[in-house]
C-alpha cells in the first residue's frame, strides 16, 4: 500500500510539474509574461489601485492611438467608394478631424510623461474590416452608401465609448489638461455621428430602399 501511495504522489507531482512547464512554454511562445497569482489562482493586483488605473489609462491611450491612425487610412477608401456627395464630404471632413485627433492624442501622451506608442486595437481592426467587407459585397450606389454609413457609425460609437472612458480615467487621475483635450475629441466624435445619422435619414437610406424596390419590379 505504501508503494502505491508513493507512486501516486510521484504521478501527481509529475503532472503538476508538467502543467507548470507547459504554462511556461506557452508564455515563452507568445512572448508574454504570465501574470502573478495567489494561492487561489487569482491574478494579483497592482501594488495600489492608482498605479493600476494609470497603467490602464496609458494602455487605453495606446489602443485608441492605433485606432485613429488606422482610420486615417480607412476613411479615404470609404470616401472613394461612396457616391452621395454629402457622405463623401462628411468622410473627407472627418479624415481631417481624425488627423487632428491623432496629434491631440500625442499631446495627451506627452502630458502623461509617456512616448506616443500605438498598440493594435482589435476592436477597431474588426470594425474597419467589416466596412471593407460591406464595400466589397455591394454595388456602387445608395445601398453601398448606406452600408458605409452603418460601418462608420459603428466606428463612431466605439470611439465615443472609448473616449468617454479615457476621459473619466484622466479626470480621476487629476490629468486636467488631458481631460480638456479628450473632451474636445469626444465632442467631435458625437458631432460626426450626428452628421452621419442625418445623411442616412435624410437621403441615403430612402434611396437605398428605392433601389431595392426597383430591383424587385
Secondary structure, DSSP 8 states (H G I E B T S, - for coil): -HHHHHHHHHHHHHHHHHHHHHHHHHHHHHT-----B-TTS-B---SSHHHHHHHHHHHHHHHHHHHHHHHHHHHHHHHHH---HHHHHHHHHHHHHHHHHHHHHHHHHHHTT--------HHHHHHHHHHHHHHHHS-TTHHHHHHHHHHHHHHHHHHHHHHHHHHHHHHHTT-HHHHHHHHHHHHHHHHHHHHHHHHIIIIIHHHHHHHHHHHH-
